[in-house]
Amino acid sequence: MSYSVGQVSRFAKVTVRTLHHYDEIKLLQPSGRTASGYRRYDDADLDRLQQILFYRELGFSLDDIATILDDQGVSPSEHLRRQRSLLLGRIERLQEMVASVEHALEARKMGIQLTPEEKFEVFGDDYVDHQEEAEARWGDTDAWKQSQQRAAQYSKEDWVEIKAEGDALNDRIAEAIGAGVASDSEQAMAIAEDHRQHITRRFYDVSFGFHRCMAEMYISDPRFTEYYEKVAPDAAVWFRQAILANAERGEAAAG
């Protein structure tokens, strides 16, 4: 039984171009060819491809995979045992990461700012890179500078108070939606304005235009949408509309 490159591409969910590349670098050369020169793969080739894709998923380079698979002293059973060990190691690391993230979530729920050591524990070796990326993107903005300066001065009690203020705003959103309050009503716009003032007072200055941008992010970024959906059904859309209505009123009043 042999298979064309197109069939193998569908079986393994890899592109034909990838299979051609594996052939060119002699990582996976088909066992046969048709009279016209087309590649034909047998079951042993498919087994080798499965091994290649597995090691790729674990982050091995193609050169390393070739060295591993071409080692005649390693049997198929040994490959499976090695893969099992690698998977168990990955599972253990993921479990550690889950525990760290749960710790971070609990700290966030309590309104406590994590120490640099705890942040590093949560985000691992990439923590510094994330910080540098954020600074590279927003470091030259007044918002970034203000938020960094203020956050550095906050105590645990400050964070608890800030969280309570945010929770109170979310409670007002949930109550308004539950009562059927229109998103462009006075009540909705008052919540939106208090939200704008809360961020301005606690973190950085938020103009009506800036608030509009934030509102769009609440529905375009799934993470923010999910956050507000936990406050109340359709809260992300409702709150966006409330912010836009409040911004329009505020800008009109400012002339």
Residue pairs with C-beta under 8 A, 6 or more apart in sequence:
1 42
1 43
2 31
2 32
2 40
2 41
2 42
3 11
3 40
3 41
3 42
3 46
4 38
4 39
4 40
4 41
5 16
5 19
5 20
5 30
5 38
5 39
5 41
6 16
7 41
8 14
8 19
8 41
8 45
8 46
8 49
9 15
9 16
9 18
9 19
11 46
12 46
12 49
12 50
12 53
14 49
14 53
19 28
19 39
19 49
22 28
22 29
22 49
22 52
22 62
23 29
23 30
23 39
25 62
25 66
26 66
27 52
27 62
27 65
27 66
27 69
28 45
28 48
28 49
28 52
30 39
30 40
30 41
30 45
31 40
31 41
31 42
31 44
31 45
32 39
32 40
32 41
32 42
33 39
33 40
34 40
41 49
47 76
48 69
51 65
51 69
51 79
52 65
52 69
54 83
55 64
55 65
55 68
55 69
55 83
56 62
56 65
58 83
58 86
58 87
58 90
60 68
68 74
68 79
69 79
74 82
97 124
100 121
100 122
101 122
103 118
103 121
103 122
104 114
104 118
104 119
104 122
107 113
107 114
107 118
109 163
110 160
110 163
111 156
111 159
111 160
111 161
111 162
111 163
111 164
112 156
112 159
112 160
113 151
113 154
113 156
113 159
114 122
119 127
120 127
120 128
123 130
134 144
135 144
138 144
139 145
142 204
142 205
143 203
143 204
143 205
143 210
144 204
146 203
146 204
146 205
147 203
147 204
150 202
150 203
150 204
151 203
154 162
162 202
165 198
165 202
166 198
169 191
169 194
169 195
169 198
170 231
172 191
172 194
173 191
173 228
173 231
173 232
173 235
173 238
173 239
174 231
174 232
174 235
176 187
176 188
176 191
176 238
177 232
177 233
177 234
177 235
177 238
178 232
181 187
181 188
182 188
183 237
183 238
183 239
183 241
183 242
183 245
184 241
184 242
184 245
188 238
188 241
188 242
188 245
188 246
189 242
189 245
189 246
189 249
191 239
191 242
192 211
192 239
192 242
192 243
192 245
192 246
192 247
193 246
193 250
195 211
195 239
195 243
196 206
196 208
196 211
196 243
196 246
199 206
200 206
206 214
208 246
208 247
208 250
208 251
208 254
209 247
209 251
211 243
211 246
211 247
212 243
212 244
212 247
214 243
215 239
215 240
215 243
215 244
215 247
216 240
217 224
218 224
218 225
218 228
218 236
218 239
218 240
219 225
219 236
219 237
219 240
224 236
225 236
227 236
228 235
228 236
228 239
229 235
229 236
232 238
